[in-house]
Amino acid sequence: MIVCVAHNIISPLGVTSAENYAAVESGRSALKRYDGLWGLPEPFVASLLDRDVYTDDRYTIDERIVIDSISRALKETTIDVTSSKVLFIISTTKGNVFLLDKRETGFPQERVRLGMMAREITKHFGNPNEPIVVSNACISGVCAQIEAMRYLESGDYDYVIVCGVDVQSAFIVSGFQSFKALSPEDCKPFDANRQGLNLGDAAATIIYTRKNKVDDYEWVAYRGAIRNDANHISGPSRTGEGSYRALKVALGGLNSDELAFINAHGTATSYNDEMESIAIERAGLASVPVNSLKGYYGHTMGAAGVLETIISMQAVDDHNILGTRGFDTLGVTHPIDVSNQNRATEKRAFIKLLSGFGGCNAALLMTKGGQR
């Protein structure tokens, strides 16, 4: 079984997984309105790190927070990161895209290439392997974990370090503004009055290994699926086809009443939330509680699948179904179970669900103690 041995989150809500979970559990959000930032003509709401804290002459901010997140996770282990049996997988949608701006002169422009960015990170740790980069729009973080499962199951590696990262910039924010996808206020996932998404900075790390026997307290990445319905370059399927198929494969033979919750993508855009509600009902999971973490972090892009998996593991450890911040009145046509209040649970499994541009969709079943 593929087991999580350590994790970390660096975000505006904290620099450890415990700090981040405590903030979310208490209902705290890092979302804030920014006017005139980076010279952008339109204000936007986002969850942003303090850039001054992560200023570094050698590493970009994306590289710096990845290195810090991985280093913090490694402190929980005795792993020799210089071993050829340790593999790094970096999940990101944009990486150092800010280097496309010719005015950015502090780093070689070739570091805008995701592979070059990943090599800088593994070189810092002295790891001899070519790093893997997963960049598949918003589902990158779950895709990276599924890739880690495959590498470990092959027996070629003893440990796989998965880190998801994205840091917002004028390039990224202006792109979403051109889509008219950003909300002028804190986002409201699945709500009747939702107006769009917010963006966020984060790096999140999970370290996986393979075990034949799993202790009751350990988390297992049990089964994952990636499905592309090729619906549209930016619009999700109106029938939820890809998400539905990913959900069905990830669920496998598990009964829906064994799931504590589905942690959905829940971006608070009109089409995404509607599509997820359709897919969840089609998969026979309408009775399973659904939540979204975007009201706390915004959309952290390549980090989302990793960060939200970690927070969800901690929630189940705490016997907690986290509330969806910003939600009030159900605004999707299919009757899914969303609440803005934390709720108790004794169940030991959840599904992490993501969807993204180009019709990509992914789902990951996580179980505590390898119960399935």
Order of alpha helices (4+ residues) and beta strands (2+ residues): beta-alpha-beta-beta-alpha-beta-alpha-beta-alpha-beta-alpha-beta-beta-beta-alpha-beta-alpha-beta-alpha-alpha-beta-beta-beta-beta-beta
